[in-house]
């Protein structure tokens, strides 16, 4: 048995794809220590891992997608604080690890592996990035001057010096994140859906989404077919406070021959909605994967997890991207003909209704979503990902580079 250190950052979209990977590693006899935000303790421990928590980024201002350059610097300083906390936790652990798996946005992960003298594996919850497919470029173009100011800030430079002197960590330049890679790079999508997939070497393994049976109970009324179509609407776990958007959906789809299932998240009081149309079912939470098995259309914010899950079940999408990687994901969906993009600022009841009508009247959207879905289902998922991890471990062991704890 070998011991893996798993390091993750940010929210559900980064954590969820890894949980099945962790369960499979444990099932195959690996010991897993998993570092993540405190709110994920139950989820990680239920997968069989030892959990070590830290205070996550809950208070960051990314929640609305409208954060300005003036607001970004304190957010980045908070990220820096948390990253330092994670690094200090890692080097306080007495166990010896045999390899490390880290979220690709924890950009010191490969450096940690170098210091520990163990193989490194990156976990990519969105598209893989390089010079030609750098979805981070828009973010860095917008916030580049502020980021450079931060990098030259005496407090930040002091942190860099502290990490180098105490732990030997050479912090990479955040602006070069798209150039970083590891011994193995797991990407939770298919080569077909990946942008410019031919630009990535064989260390990149496109394993598709980590779809597993969550054993969630589905209310029969959610999928009963008293209407000709089922439309599922969800803005994910972060961008789900858009009351105006939900009310636009009421106006757009009232009287339509479709059942509308709307998941609004835990931060909205459903009783605050007035005049909910009869063809709407609104919940704070629904079992998304179970709904998608029956849905005819998915209206989403374009987070990679939600997008992959919808397309995995060959559901056409209407994507309303908010921030970060979501616009890139959205336009890839449109490029492959599997859905329509509506810019957040242009959302209106008329445009929503016209987009739904267009998808339901043109079978090409369904055919193209089926093509993407087939590529995702055939990529192997979490079991294939663990195969690659074990193969890397075995090859390092054979080369005498891996000595078990």
Phi, psi and omega per residue, in radians:
X1 nan 2.331 3.050
X2 -1.920 2.916 -3.010
X3 -2.081 2.124 -3.122
X4 -1.875 2.394 2.996
X5 -1.704 2.111 -3.119
X6 -1.952 2.167 -3.103
X7 -2.100 2.171 3.136
X8 -2.300 2.723 -3.105
X9 -2.404 2.865 3.126
X10 1.160 -2.625 -2.848
X11 -1.864 -2.695 -3.021
X12 -0.979 -0.673 -3.100
X13 -1.077 -0.417 3.101
X14 -1.640 -0.555 -3.093
X15 -1.376 -0.845 -2.971
X16 -0.954 -0.755 -3.123
X17 -1.107 -0.353 -3.045
X18 -1.576 -0.303 -3.007
X19 -1.107 -0.744 3.102
X20 -1.167 -0.582 3.076
X21 -1.092 -0.785 3.129
X22 -1.084 -0.809 3.133
X23 -1.023 -0.732 -3.128
X24 -1.190 -0.690 3.080
X25 -1.048 -0.782 3.135
X26 -1.116 -0.725 3.120
X27 -1.074 -0.493 -3.138
X28 -1.611 0.169 3.010
X29 1.677 0.111 3.118
X30 -1.475 2.586 3.016
X31 -1.679 2.307 -3.065
X32 -2.159 2.198 2.928
X33 -1.889 2.158 -2.970
X34 -2.105 2.122 3.108
X35 -1.804 2.161 -3.113
X36 -2.771 3.074 3.085
X37 -1.050 2.566 -3.009
X38 -0.989 -0.527 -3.076
X39 -1.214 -0.181 -3.111
X40 -1.742 0.179 -3.069
X41 -0.966 -0.917 -3.081
X42 -1.092 -0.742 -3.105
X43 -1.105 -0.751 -3.117
X44 -1.228 -0.777 -3.117
X45 -1.161 -0.570 3.102
X46 -1.156 -0.362 3.081
X47 -1.462 -0.093 3.071
X48 1.737 0.132 -3.102
X49 -1.666 2.740 2.916
X50 -1.384 2.311 -3.033
X51 -1.885 2.387 2.989
X52 -2.244 2.137 -3.010
X53 -1.840 2.839 3.004
X54 -2.518 2.891 3.110
X55 -1.288 2.066 -3.030
X56 -1.397 -3.022 -3.023
X57 -1.581 0.614 -3.024
X58 -1.015 -0.557 -3.026
X59 -1.588 0.102 3.134
X60 -1.167 2.690 -3.076
X61 -1.579 0.343 3.125
X62 -1.351 -0.068 -2.970
X63 -1.119 -0.452 -3.111
X64 -1.874 -0.108 3.116
X65 1.316 0.051 -3.076
X66 -1.955 0.327 -3.106
X67 -1.067 2.422 -3.078
X68 -1.716 2.840 3.077
X69 -0.979 -0.586 -3.138
X70 -1.168 -0.466 -3.090
X71 -1.594 -0.241 -2.958
X72 -1.301 -0.557 -3.035
X73 -1.090 -0.822 3.089
X74 -1.102 -0.523 3.083
X75 -1.164 -0.739 3.133
X76 -1.178 -0.606 3.071
X77 -1.137 -0.628 3.096
X78 -1.165 -0.714 3.074
X79 -1.055 -0.758 3.121
X80 -1.034 -0.765 3.126
X81 -1.020 -0.785 -3.113
X82 -1.179 -0.701 3.125
X83 -1.081 -0.703 3.097
X84 -1.108 -0.720 3.107
X85 -1.040 -0.763 3.139
X86 -1.088 -0.783 -3.126
X87 -1.081 -0.744 3.126
X88 -1.130 -0.659 3.070
X89 -1.082 -0.796 -3.112
X90 -0.983 -0.819 -3.050
X91 -1.434 -0.046 3.032
X92 -1.617 -0.221 -3.125
X93 -1.317 2.307 -3.068
X94 -1.450 -0.362 -3.119
X95 -1.108 2.682 2.972
X96 -1.709 2.339 3.138
X97 -1.835 2.669 -3.106
X98 -1.778 -0.412 2.997
X99 -2.834 2.817 -3.105
X100 -2.154 2.396 2.982
X101 -2.026 2.257 -3.073
X102 -2.407 2.581 3.048
X103 -1.117 2.425 -3.044
X104 -1.058 -0.440 3.104
X105 -1.404 -0.186 2.946
X106 -1.489 1.379 -2.844
X107 -1.272 -0.006 3.023
X108 -1.695 0.137 -3.071
X109 -1.045 -0.800 3.136
X110 -1.160 -0.572 3.104
X111 -1.192 -0.677 3.056
X112 -1.045 -0.782 3.123
X113 -1.078 -0.685 3.125
X114 -1.053 -0.778 -3.117
X115 -1.167 -0.701 3.134
X116 -1.353 -0.156 3.122
X117 1.051 0.824 3.123
X118 -2.344 2.799 3.124
X119 -1.121 2.650 3.140
X120 -2.066 2.460 3.131
X121 -2.301 2.182 3.095
X122 -1.673 2.514 3.116
X123 -1.938 1.944 -3.026
X124 -1.826 1.851 -3.060
X125 -1.445 -0.118 3.025
X126 -2.316 -2.773 -3.109
X127 -1.056 2.569 2.942
X128 -1.171 2.608 -3.078
X129 -2.144 2.530 2.934
X130 -2.631 -2.887 -3.083
X131 -1.050 -0.547 -3.062
X132 -1.637 -0.311 -3.070
X133 -2.206 0.710 -3.035
X134 -1.509 1.577 3.121
X135 -1.155 -0.264 3.115
X136 -1.328 -0.241 -3.026
X137 -1.076 -0.675 3.130
X138 -1.113 -0.739 3.099
X139 -1.062 -0.816 -3.084
X140 -1.258 -0.528 3.071
X141 -1.131 -0.759 -3.118
X142 -1.228 -0.726 -3.018
X143 -1.890 0.094 -3.059
X144 -0.903 -0.885 -3.131
X145 -1.033 -0.693 3.132
X146 -1.180 -0.713 3.126
X147 -1.109 -0.761 3.124
X148 -1.104 -0.644 3.079
X149 -1.099 -0.713 3.107
X150 -1.105 -0.769 -3.094
X151 -1.075 -0.466 3.131
X152 -1.666 -0.012 3.138
X153 -1.140 2.335 -3.128
X154 -0.972 -0.679 3.133
X155 -1.122 -0.738 3.130
X156 -1.158 -0.761 3.116
X157 -1.085 -0.612 3.076
X158 -1.123 -0.664 3.101
X159 -1.130 -0.765 3.109
X160 -1.025 -0.789 -3.133
X161 -1.118 -0.726 3.135
X162 -1.050 -0.813 -3.113
X163 -1.146 -0.647 3.138
X164 -1.219 -0.757 -3.074
X165 -1.276 -0.693 -3.047
X166 -1.472 -0.668 -3.008
X167 -2.087 -0.130 -3.093
X168 1.345 0.321 -3.101
X169 -1.498 2.080 3.028
X170 -1.653 1.781 -3.045
X171 -1.215 2.134 3.126
X172 -1.198 2.821 3.064
X173 -1.252 2.122 -3.099
X174 -1.037 -0.481 -3.140
X175 -1.248 -0.190 3.125
X176 -1.845 0.336 -3.096
X177 -0.996 -0.574 -3.096
X178 -1.231 -0.170 3.137
X179 -1.716 -0.079 -3.045
X180 -1.499 2.456 3.076
X181 -2.619 2.935 -3.087
X182 -2.173 -3.069 3.084
X183 -1.059 -0.601 3.112
X184 -2.487 2.411 -3.092
X185 -2.243 1.817 -3.138
X186 -1.505 2.265 -3.122
X187 -2.161 2.187 -3.015
X188 -1.535 0.884 2.990
X189 -2.642 -3.100 -3.119
X190 -1.673 2.803 3.044
X191 -1.070 -0.573 -3.136
X192 -1.161 -0.738 -3.122
X193 -1.366 -0.512 3.127
X194 -1.025 2.375 3.066
X195 -1.246 2.298 3.079
X196 0.876 0.887 -3.062
X197 -1.099 -0.457 -3.139
X198 -1.182 -0.207 -3.133
X199 -1.510 0.135 -3.100
X200 -2.073 2.365 -3.091
X201 -1.380 -3.036 -2.996
X202 -1.317 -0.089 3.036
X203 -1.320 -0.240 3.089
X204 -1.629 2.122 -3.124
X205 -2.025 1.995 -3.112
X206 -1.611 1.723 -2.946
X207 -1.740 -0.016 -3.108
X208 1.341 3.059 -3.118
X209 -1.199 2.675 3.137
X210 -1.503 1.367 -3.128
X211 -1.573 2.116 3.073
X212 -2.449 2.881 -3.121
X213 -1.267 1.972 -3.139
X214 -1.524 -0.035 3.092
X215 0.910 0.789 3.109
X216 -1.679 2.541 -3.123
X217 -1.507 2.289 -3.121
X218 -1.865 2.140 3.086
X219 -1.131 2.247 -3.117
X220 -0.974 -0.579 -3.097
X221 -1.166 -0.345 -3.125
X222 -1.235 -0.474 -3.066
X223 -2.077 0.071 3.101
X224 -1.124 2.508 -2.957
X225 -1.815 0.954 3.037
X226 -1.318 -0.242 3.010
X227 -1.963 2.831 -3.051
X228 -1.301 -0.420 -3.097
X229 -2.331 2.724 2.988
X230 -2.074 2.128 3.080
X231 -1.932 2.209 3.130
X232 -1.888 2.308 -3.116
X233 -2.174 2.197 3.073
X234 -2.703 2.383 3.068
X235 -1.812 0.364 3.047
X236 1.361 -2.851 -3.026
X237 -1.669 -0.126 -3.106
X238 -1.948 -0.963 -3.060
X239 -1.608 0.999 -3.024
X240 -2.094 0.431 -3.136
X241 -1.905 0.279 -3.022
X242 -1.478 1.375 -3.113
X243 -1.052 -0.686 3.129
X244 -1.058 -0.677 3.118
X245 -1.100 -0.812 -3.120
X246 -1.093 -0.674 3.125
X247 -1.215 -0.536 3.021
X248 -1.108 -0.650 3.099
X249 -1.139 -0.679 3.085
X250 -0.972 -0.870 -3.088
X251 -1.176 -0.624 -3.083
X252 -1.233 -0.664 -2.928
X253 -1.965 0.067 3.100
X254 -1.047 2.282 3.122
X255 1.403 -0.069 3.135
X256 -1.242 2.566 3.094
X257 -1.336 1.122 -3.115
X258 -2.727 2.489 2.991
X259 -1.526 2.226 -3.118
X260 -1.875 2.003 3.078
X261 -1.783 2.079 -3.053
X262 -2.096 2.101 3.067
X263 -1.796 2.043 -2.973
X264 -1.878 0.033 3.127
X265 1.470 2.970 -2.995
X266 -1.459 -0.114 -3.048
X267 -1.697 0.082 -3.141
X268 -2.031 2.304 3.049
X269 -1.451 1.924 -3.088
X270 -1.031 -0.535 3.141
X271 -1.153 -0.256 -3.141
X272 -1.348 -0.274 3.087
X273 -1.309 2.382 3.101
X274 -1.902 2.545 3.020
X275 0.956 0.954 3.087
X276 -1.253 2.211 -3.140
X277 -1.054 2.659 -3.080
X278 -1.106 -0.450 -3.090
X279 -1.568 0.207 3.128
X280 -1.852 2.432 2.909
X281 -2.093 2.121 -3.090
X282 -2.003 2.293 3.101
X283 -2.357 2.662 2.987
X284 -1.222 -0.553 3.135
X285 -2.604 2.457 2.985
X286 -2.356 2.729 3.060
X287 -1.275 1.681 -2.947
X288 -1.009 -0.804 -3.097
X289 -1.080 -0.669 3.136
X290 -1.182 -0.683 3.091
X291 -1.116 -0.752 -3.072
X292 -1.131 -0.439 3.085
X293 -1.100 -0.372 -3.053
X294 -2.027 -0.187 -3.024
X295 -1.300 2.615 3.057
X296 -1.745 -0.299 -3.127
X297 -2.764 2.489 3.140
X298 -2.176 2.103 3.041
X299 -1.762 2.067 -2.916
X300 -2.436 2.843 3.071
X301 -1.386 -0.203 3.101
X302 1.542 0.307 2.951
X303 -1.062 2.553 -3.026
X304 -1.063 -0.686 3.125
X305 -1.047 -0.918 -3.111
X306 -1.095 -0.720 3.133
X307 -1.086 -0.851 3.114
X308 -1.052 -0.720 -3.103
X309 -1.169 -0.736 3.093
X310 -1.081 -0.829 -3.109
X311 -1.231 -0.530 3.083
X312 -0.956 -0.647 3.115
X313 -1.687 0.310 3.032
X314 1.048 0.642 3.127
X315 -1.686 2.158 3.047
X316 -1.081 2.686 -3.024
X317 -2.147 2.571 2.764
X318 -1.966 2.103 -3.005
X319 -1.943 2.223 3.083
X320 -2.039 1.459 -3.022
X321 -1.245 2.600 -3.117
X322 -1.951 -0.892 -2.889
X323 -2.797 2.832 2.981
X324 1.052 -1.985 -3.094
X325 -1.493 -0.172 -2.993
X326 -1.080 -0.712 3.082
X327 -1.047 -0.666 3.134
X328 -1.165 -0.766 3.100
X329 -1.063 -0.770 -3.106
X330 -1.063 -0.794 -3.082
X331 -1.304 -0.382 3.001
X332 -1.210 -0.696 3.062
X333 -1.007 -0.822 -3.129
X334 -1.169 -0.682 -3.137
X335 -1.051 -0.636 3.138
X336 -1.537 0.058 3.057
X337 1.294 0.342 -3.086
X338 -1.693 0.067 3.141
X339 3.107 -3.035 -3.086
X340 -2.186 2.484 3.087
X341 -1.809 2.321 2.984
X342 -2.083 2.091 3.112
X343 -1.132 2.466 -3.062
X344 -0.931 -0.744 -3.080
X345 -1.248 -0.265 -3.076
X346 -1.823 0.096 -3.131
X347 -1.077 2.293 3.047
X348 -2.636 2.746 3.090
X349 -0.989 -0.703 -3.115
X350 -1.124 -0.752 -3.121
X351 -1.222 -0.673 3.086
X352 -1.061 -0.831 -3.118
X353 -1.117 -0.742 -3.140
X354 -1.128 -0.649 -3.131
X355 -1.188 -0.723 3.100
X356 -1.119 -0.778 3.126
X357 -1.046 -0.700 -3.131
X358 -1.126 -0.771 -3.123
X359 -1.154 -0.737 -3.112
X360 -1.271 -0.329 -3.123
X361 -1.703 -0.130 -3.112
X362 -2.164 1.852 -3.052
X363 -1.166 -0.216 3.142
X364 -1.059 -0.592 3.129
X365 -1.103 -0.738 3.109
X366 -1.172 -0.736 -3.142
X367 -1.090 -0.730 -3.125
X368 -1.262 -0.606 3.069
X369 -1.168 -0.596 3.065
X370 -1.140 -0.633 3.125
X371 -1.147 -0.791 3.095
X372 -1.130 -0.767 -3.137
X373 -1.008 -0.742 3.121
X374 -1.055 -0.723 3.136
X375 -1.135 -0.643 3.133
X376 -1.218 -0.752 -3.120
X377 -1.170 -0.540 -3.097
X378 -1.502 -0.022 -3.086
X379 -1.391 -0.265 2.999
X380 1.879 -0.453 3.082
X381 1.159 -2.761 -3.026
X382 -1.127 -0.557 3.124
X383 -1.140 -0.728 3.091
X384 -1.146 -0.678 3.102
X385 -1.038 -0.752 3.125
X386 -1.205 -0.578 3.019
X387 -0.967 -0.810 3.141
X388 -1.116 -0.692 3.128
X389 -1.103 -0.819 -3.133
X390 -1.133 -0.691 3.108
X391 -1.083 -0.715 3.095
X392 -1.101 -0.803 -3.139
X393 -1.044 -0.781 -3.126
X394 -1.129 -0.679 -3.133
X395 -1.191 -0.649 3.105
X396 -1.205 -0.639 3.106
X397 -1.138 -0.758 -3.141
X398 -1.107 -0.555 -3.137
X399 -1.481 0.018 3.131
X400 1.340 0.302 -3.118
X401 -1.669 -0.069 -3.069
X402 -2.270 2.087 3.090
X403 -2.081 2.072 -3.042
X404 -1.131 2.613 3.139
X405 -1.071 nan nan
